[in-house]
Amino acid sequence: MNSILRLLVICLIASFVSAQEAKPTLYIAPNGDGFDVYLAAAMSKKEVPVTVVDKPENATYTLKSAQVEIQKESTGSKVTKCLFLYCAGINDKGNTSVQLVKDGTVQWSYSVNKGRGEKSRQSMAEAVAKHLKSDFFHK
């Protein structure tokens, strides 16, 4: 009975250790417009299997993003479209691209376009995280 208990404890410890296997580390390079903060939050929210670090030398991967571009729709243009066409799709639009780099080689890249302009930063970051998880880490 005692040996069965020991075997059970060893199996439990082994399964715990394998479950705690080290995740790859990810450094999100700042791009000057604060989008890196949205990306870090999105990695957590979308449960991307990485540990976000604050120094590039501690990272397995580096995620680089272009600055978020916002195309603003003028008020006059919005009013005209609503009067003569319909009001769908008159919001400001935002877009950006990202690259996942390891040892100087681009491993994955993604481009995202979202409506709602400035309000779309969170949505764009979450789209990046979702696709990074499903396309690159497939877990």
N, C-alpha and C positions, 0 to 999 in steps of 0.2 A: 504493500500500500504506500509506503514511504517513497519508493522509487517511482511510482506512478505520479505521485504528487510533485516530485522533483522534475519529472519529465514535462508535466503540465506547466509548471512555473517557467522552465526553460523555453517551452514553445511560446508562452505568453510574452516573455521578454524578447524573444527573437522577432515575433510579429510586431511588437511595439517599436523596436529598433528599426525594422524595415519601413514601418509607417512614418517614422521620423527622418527618413532619408533626406539628405540636404537638397533643398530646392536650388535651382540656378539663381544667381543674383543679377539684378537689373539696375543699372544707373540710367536715370532719365536726364539727359542733358538739357540744361536751361536754354531757352531760345530767345529770351528777352521780353516775351510778352506774357509770361506767367502760365502758359499752357501746360508746362511740366507739372504743376501742382494738380491740375485737373487730371492729367494722365496718371499720376501716382494714386490719386483717390480712386480712379476707375479701375486700376489694377486690383485693388483690394475689393471693391464692390463686385467686380465680375469674377473674382476668385481665380485670377490668373496664377498659375503655379510658379511664382517667382517671389523672391525676397527683394524688395526695393531698398537700395543702399544709397548713401549720400556722397560717396566718393568713387570716382571712376576706377581707381586702382583696386577697389574691393569688388568689382563687378565682373561677372562672366559675360554679360551682354550690355550694350549701350543702346538706348532708344533715343534717336535724334528726330526732332520734328521741325518742320518748316514753320515759320510764323503763320498764325491763323490770319487768313485774308477774309475781310468782310466786304461784300458788295452791297452797298446801301441803295435801296430803292427810294427815289425822291417822293415826297408827299404828293406832288402834282401827278406824277406817274401812277401812284397808287390810286388816286381819285379817278383819273382817266380810265384806268383799267377796270375799276369797279363800275363806272358809269356805262362803258361801252361793251365790256366783255363780262367778266365775272371776277369776284374778289379772291378766288383761290390762287395761291402762288405769288402773292404780292409782297411777301415778307422779305426782309434782308436775307442774304445767303452768306454762309461761311464755308471755307474749305481749308484743308491742310493736308500734308503728307508726312509719313513717318518712315524711318528706316531702322531696322534692328541690326546692329553691327556686332560682330565677334571677331577679334584679332584682325581688324582692318577689312574684313569681308562682309558685305551686306548679305545677311541671312534671310531677310524678309522685308517687304515694304508694303505700304498700304496708303491709299489716298481716300479721303472722306469728304463729302459735300453734304451740308445740312442747311435747312431753312432756319429762319428765326434769328439770323445774324448773331449779335453778341450773346444772345441767350443760348446759342447752340454749342458753346464750348464744352459744356458738360456732356451733351449728347455726342459730340464728335469724339471726345476722349473715351466715352464708354463704347462707342463703335470700334475704336482702335483696340481697346482691351478685349472686347468680345472676339474680334477677328484674330488677334494675336493668340488668344487661348485656343480657338478652334482650328486655325490654319497652321500655326507653328508648333504649339505645345500639345495639341490633340489629346487632352486629358479629360 
